[in-house]
C-alpha cells in the first residue's frame, strides 16, 4: 500500500476523499513514487518522505531537495522515527530546501520539538516513538505531550504549526488532537494496514470536518 501500484491506489482514494470532504490530505511518498503520484491528482498534496542536506554536485545516492521539487514534491518530512537525523543535520537540511516547499520535522518529545522550532520549519509532528504503529493513540496514552509540545513550540516560534502523530487510528483521535492544539495528524499504519483504508480515511476526515464546522 505504500509504494508502486499500492501507493497509487491509496493516492486515488485520498484524492477522492480530499475533494469529497474538502479537507487537506497529504501523501508523504517514497522518492521513487513522486512523479507518478504528483502528476495524477488535483486534490492531493504530495511530499517526499525524506531529503538530504545536499546541493547540486557530487552526491550520488542522496536525495536532492531541488530534484524532489522538480518531480512534484510540494513538501517533505524530516527526522521520522524510522529515519532519524541529528539536530545539526535537521538545521542544515532546512536551509537547503527551496522556500516553496513545506517542511515538517518529526520530534520524539517536547524538548526535541522545542529545539527544532528554533530552526523555523513550517510544521513539527510530535511522535513518541514507542507509540508509532501501535494500537493506542498518543492522544489517549499521553495527551500532555501534545499540549506541552504545542506550548513549547509556540513559545519559540509562533509561526510553526504542530501535528499529532503515533498510533492515530480514528476520528476520535483526530478530534482530540485538534482540541489539544495541533492542526492535524500524521499517520501511516492506521490507514496503510487497514482492511478498508477508504472507510478509515472517511472516518478521520468526517471527524475533522465536523470539528472545524
Secondary structure, DSSP 8 states (H G I E B T S, - for coil): --SHHHHHHHHHHHHHHHHHHT--EEEEE-GGGHHHHHTT-SSEEEEES---S--SSS-TTS--HHHHHHTT-SEEEES-TTS---HHHHHHHHHHS-TTSEEEEEESSHHHHHHHHTT--SEEEE--GGGTTSSS-HHHH-HHHHHHHHHHHHHH-TT-EEEEESS--SHHHHHHHHHTT-SEEE-SHHHHT-TTHHHHHHHHHHHHHHHH-
